[in-house]
């Protein structure tokens, strides 16, 4: 039985929080909250509160001008009881050790929610990728691959793209690893270009899963898509692909944004006419600048977008955008988390009290890791799937996961986030108890 006197009482799941709480703080609060509701051994919960390992490396880079700069890189490995570690690599100036640990915990839950044979990992380099030339980014990636080569591998830890990285980054990493191993090993990373073992549909998968979960949520709460309004914060790969699919399925996308702000039209925006951030950086800003503002069409800030009176809000940009400071102003009935950790613990409590339905990131954007699993299988078998098969398999996996959470929500009368964590922890806890603890 879950104890009421665990050693982690300093992390008790209260509503005390700040907008700046780290991903690790949020992940531990969420774990403690759900652990108190479940019959999971205390020792298992204590183990899951900590990463298995965090690898910190220095990555020297010769810049194009001949100077040398040294960057810090991390790879946090949280739990591998169900299979190899799995998680993204991000290049961003705000990458920290605690962020990587917190995100690796979320990856563990995400893989368990989807019932994939993976554990959780996350990593990255503290660098602004916009400050790097293509050559510098390649050299940085190849050196980073060498620094972490001993702790990654197709049966050990499998990186994937994240913020600031892309299929080309994964191609460089796979090549650097393979050259050192003396053979081509495509399964060491996922999210590669299809021409070297990547899967069709991988880049679009997180956005596709957000759209699928939004559709299922609307069906569950009786919101016909043809009558549903949606606001999407962030028009990168996740937000753009989700918005385009939802528009294709009949929803009205009334607002989208990028890092500089967004555009709002209550009659709907033709999102297919706006390039994603990956296709054309800051295209939403250009679109907003070119439009003729009127009584209904207007340019808005990212903060204002979050507070629009819409049926569905999709925060798909960065973490910690819905906080205790603005949770009372969220006017959407359903929030579908496209980004990782967009809602702080305190904000989650407020939204729950207000009756706003929050569909958690560990379900909503799990299409990425799910298609990464498909890619891993394709690499192992050296047999590539068609895009049609990938999308069909993803649809089936997302519906299965959705139904498992729905049944838990209805049976236990809990939030969607609590249901997701409960399903994940049940699976992880059973695995830990079955395998035991190495003496």
N, C-alpha and C positions, 0 to 999 in steps of 0.2 A: 504494500500500500504506500501511496505517496505520503511522506512525513510532513508534519506541520512545523518541524524544527530543524530544517536543513541548514547547512553551514553557509548558505548563500542568502541569509536573511537580509543582508545589506542591499540585495538587489530585489527586494520584495516588489511585486507587481502592483505598485500604487500609481496614481495618476500624476505623481510628481515628475515633472520632466521639463526640459527646455527645448527651444527650437534647434539648439545646436548639439543635441545629444548625438553621440556617435552611432554608427551602424552596430557596433559591438554592444553598446548599452541597450539599444532598442532590441537587438536579437536576444539578449539575456533576459530582459524584462518579459518579452513575449514567451520565452521558454519557461520561465518561472510561473507565469500566469497559467499556462496550460498544464504544466506539471502538477499543479495543485488540484487539477480536476481529474487526473488520470491515475490509474493503478499501474504506475511504472516505478521500478525499483529506484530508490534514492541515489544509489551508486551510479546508475546509468545516467540519470539527470545531471549529476555532478560531473561525470566524464564529458557529457555533451556541452557543458558550460565552458569548456576549454578546447582549444585546438590540439590536434595531435602533434603538430610541429609548425613553426613559422621560420622560414628560411629568409634571411636578410643578406643581400649581396651588394657589392659595389660594382658598378658597370662603367668602366672608362670608355670614353668616346673621343675619337679624333674628329674634330669639326672640320668643315670644308676649308677653313682658313689656316689649318695646321695646328691650331691650339687643341689642348686636351681638356676635357671636362669630365668629371666623375659624377655619376648619378647613383641613386639608391634604388634597389629593386627588392620586391618581396614576393614570396609564394607561401600563402597560408594553407595548410592542409588540416581540415577539421576532423573528419570522421570517414573511415573506409570500411566499416563493418559489412556494408552491402556490396562493395565493389571498389574499383579504382577511384581515386579522387577526380573530381570533374569541376571545372569552373573557368571563368574568363581571365584574360590578362588585359589590364587597362593602362594606358599612358595618359597621365593627368597630373597636374601640379599639386593636387590635393590628396594624392594617394598617401595613405598612412598604414602603419602596421595594424592598428585597431580596425580601420575600415576593411582591410583585407580579411581579418579574422571574422568580423561580423558578417561580411558578405559570404565568406566560406560556410558559415553556419546556415545562412539562408539557402545556399546551394545544397547542403545536406538535406534540409527539409524539402526543398523543391524536388530533388531526385526521388525522395521517398513518397511525396505526394503523387508523383507520376508513376511510382512503382518501377523506377529504373534501377538497374544494378550498378549504381554509382554512389560514391560519397561526395562530400563537398570540398571545394578548394576555391581559392581566389588569389590573384596576384597582380602585380603591376610595377611600373617604374614611375618615380616622382619626376615627371618631365611634362612640359607643354609641347604636345606633338606639333602644334602649329609653328613652333620655333625651329623645327627640324626640316632640313631638305630631305628629299627622297633618299639620297645616298646616306645621309646621317641616320635616318630612321632605320635603314637596312643594316647599317653597321652596328647600331645600338641593339637591334633585335638579335642579330647573330651573336653578339658578345653576351647578351643576356641569356640566350639559349645555352651557351657554353657554361655560364655560371650556375645555371639550375639543372644542367643535363643529368646529374646524378640522382635527382629527385623526381624527374618526370619520365614518362614512358607509356606505351599503349596499354600496359597492364598495371601501371602505378599511379600516374597522374597525367591527365589529358587536358591541356589548356585549350582555350577557344577565344574568339574575338570579344572585345568589350569596348568601353569608351576609349576612343583614340587609337584603336587598332582595327584591322580589317582582314579580309581574306589574304591580301598580299602579305601582311605581317605574319600570318600563320604559315604561308608558303615559305617565307624566309626561315622561320623557326624550324619548320619540318625539314627543310634542306640542311640547315646547320646541324641539327640532331642526327639526321641520316648520314651525313658525311663523316661524323665522328664515330658512328656505329658501323660504318662500312657497308651499309645496305639501305635501300629505300624503305622507310618505315612511315607510311602515310598516317597510320593510326595514332601517332604521338600527339597530334592536334586534330581538332575539328574546326569547321568554318573555313576550310581551304577552298580555293577555286576548284570547280568540278574537274577541270582538265588534269589535276594531279591528285585526284582521289576525294575531292570534296563532294558534298551532296547538293543536288539541285534543291532549291527551296530553303536552304539553311539561312540565308540573310533575311528572308522575309518571314521566317518562322515565328519569332517572338511577336511581331505585329499581327500575324495571322492568328496566333493563339489568343491574343488580346481581343481580337474581333470575334472569335468563336465564343469566348467566355462572355463577352458583352452581349452577344446574341442570345446565349443560353440564359443569362441573367434577366434580360428583358422578357424573354418568354416566361420565365419563372414568376416574375412579378407582374405579368400581364401588361407589358408595354409593347404593343405592336411596333416593329421596327419602322414601318412606314409613317408612324406618328411620333417617333422618338427623336429628340434633339440631343446632340452630342457636342461637347467641347473637348479638344485635345491639346494639352500643353506639351510642347515638344514635337517637332516635325522631322525627327531623325528616322532611322530605319524602323523603329517600333511604332512611333506615332503615325508616320506617314502611311505605312502599310496597313495599320489598323483602320485609319480613317478612310482609306481608299476602299477597303473591303466592306466596311460598314455602309459607305455610300452606295457601293454596288448592290448591297443587300437591301437598300431602301431607306436607311436612316438619313437624317438631315444633319450634316456637320455644320454647325453654326459658328465655330471659332477654332482657330489653330494658331500656334505661335512658335517662334524660335527663340534663341537666346536674347534677342533684342526687343522682343514684344510680338504682338499678334494682330489679327484682324477678326472682327466680329460682324456677322450678318445674320440677323434672326431668320431670314428667308433661306439661308443655306449658302455655303461656299462650294464652288466647284474644285474640290481638292485634287482631282486628277490633273488639273491645270497647273498645280504648284509642284515644282521639283522638291524632293526631300532634301534634307541637309546633306546627305551623302552624295546626292546627285548634283546639287548646286548649293554650296554653303550660304546660309542666310537668305534663301529664296523667299521665305515668308516675309521678311523685312522688305525686299524689293517689291513683292506683290502688294504689300500694304501701302508702300510709298506711292505706287502707281494708281491705286484705286481712287475714285472720286467719292470722298466722304459725303454722306447725306444724313437724313434723319435716322436711317436704320443702319447703314454701314459705317463702321468706325474702326479706328486703330485703338488697340487696348494694350495694357501692360500684362505681363505674365501673372502678376498678382491679381489683377482684375479678372482675368480669364477664369481663375479658380473659383471666383465667387459669382459667376454667371448663373442665372436661373435656367438651368437645363435639366433634362432627365438624367443624362449620364455624363459624368466627368471622367476623363482619362488623363491622369497625370503621367506623362511618358517621357519626362525630361531628366530630372535629377532627383536625388533623395531629399527628404526633409522639407518639402514645400508646403505640406499641410501640417500646421503646427497648432499649439494651444492658442496662439495669437489670432489665427484666422479660421479655426474649425467651426466656430459659431456662425461664420459668414458663408460657409459652403452651402449653396442652395440646391445642388444636385440631389436627386433621390438615391442614385447609385454611383459609387466611385469604383472604377476598375483600374487597379494599379498596373500601369504599363512599365514604369521605372522600378528600380530596386529601392525599396524603403522610402517611398514618397511621403508616408504618413508617420509622424512621430507617435510614440506610445501614448502621450497625453492627448494628442489630437484624436487618436483612435477611440479613446475612452469617451471623449466628448461626442464624436459622431455616433457612437453606439447609443449613448443616452438620448440623442436626438432622433434616433431611428433611421439614420442614413446607412444604407447597406454598402459595406466596403468589401470588395472582392480582392483578396490579397495577391500580391505580386508572385508569391511562390506557386500559385496556380496560373494566374493570368498570363504572365510572360514566359511560362515554362515551355513554350513551343521551341525556344532556342535550344535548350538542353535535350529536348525530346528528339529533335531532328539531328542534333549532334550524336545522340545514341544511334539513330539510323545510319549516320555517316560512319560511325565506328564499326557497326556491323558490316557495312558495305566494304570498308577497308579490310576487315578481317577476312571476308569472303572473296575479296577482289571482284566484286560484282556490283555494278552501279544500278541504282533504281531510277525509274523515270520520275519526272516532276509530278505527274498525275498520281503515281503510287505514293510518293512522299506525302503529298497533301491529303490523300485518302487515309493513310496510316495516322497522320497527325490528327485529323478530324476524329478518328476513332479513339485515339489515346486521350484526347482532350475531353471527349464526351464521357469516357469511362471515369476519368479523374473527377470531372464535374459531378457525376452521379454519386460517386463515393462521398464527396463532401456534402452534397445535397441531402443524402440519406442521414448523415451525421447531424447536420443542422436541424433536420426535422425530428430526429430521434432524441437529441440532447437539448434542443432549444438553445443553441449557442450561436455566436457570430460566425461568419464565414472564415475569418482568420483563425478563431479558436478551433473550428472544425478542421481546417487545413493542418494546423499544428498537431491536433489530436490524431488524425489519420497518419501523419508522418511519424510522430513519436511512438505510436503503437507498433508500426512496422520496424522502426529502428530499435525500439526497446526489446521487441521479440528477438531481433537478430543478435543484439548484445547478450541477452540472457541465454540464448541458445549456444553462442560461441564461448561465453564465459570470459574471465579475466586471466590473462597470462600471469602465472605466479612469479 
